[in-house]
Amino acid sequence: MLNNTAWLIVTASHPTKEQIALALRSAQRAVAQTDRADPNLLDTLAETQYLAGRSEEAIDTIDGSHSYWALHH
């Protein structure tokens, strides 16, 4: 549910800063609950980080997602 909420916000047209902040918190919690093991959740987190102006974090998140996927599949 956290991931879905975050994804709906960040894919909406013109989300507000407050909505992006909510999406970021939701995505962070979803990723933490899965111990960073779900690449779909990491994708949502990266998108929210990017929209929140944290592009370097977004890149690190995507790189981590790809690394995890490569090691486990």
N, C-alpha and C positions, 0 to 999 in steps of 0.2 A: 504494500500500500504506500509506503514512503517513497519508493522509487517511482511508482505511477504518478503520485502527486507531483514530484519533482519534474518528471518528464512532461507532464501536461503543462506545467508552468513555463518551462524553458522552450517548449515548442509552440507556445501561443504567440500570436502576433503582438508585439510591443508589451512584454511583461514589465511591470514596475520594478524599481529597485527593491522595494519591500517584498514583492513576490519572488524575485530572484534570490534574495536573502533566505526566504522560507524554503525555496527549492534547494538551495545549497545545504542548509541544515538538514533537510529531509534526506538528501542524497548521501550526505556524510554519515548519518545514522544508519541508513540502509547498508552502506558499504561496511561500516563497523560491525553490524550484526552478522554479516557473512564472512567476517575476517578477511575482507578483500578478495574473496574467492570467486566472485561472480562477475565475469567481464561485462555483462549487460548493465549491472549496477555501476561499475567503474566508468562505463561510457556515459551514463547519465551524470555521474559526478563530474567528469571532465567537461561535459557541456555546461553544467551549472558554473563550474569554476571559470570557464571562458567568458560566459555572460557576466559574471561578477567582476571581470577585469583581472582575473588571475590566470593569465595565459600560460605562464611558466608552470604553474601547478597543474593545469589542464594537460600540458604536454607530458609531464612526469606521470600523471595518472594513466594516460593512454599508453605510454611506454611500459608502465608496470603491468597493465592489463595484457598487453601483447606478450610480455615476458612470462607472465603466469600461464597464459594459454599455451605457449610454446613448450613450457616445461611439463604441463599436465595433459597434453593431448598429442 
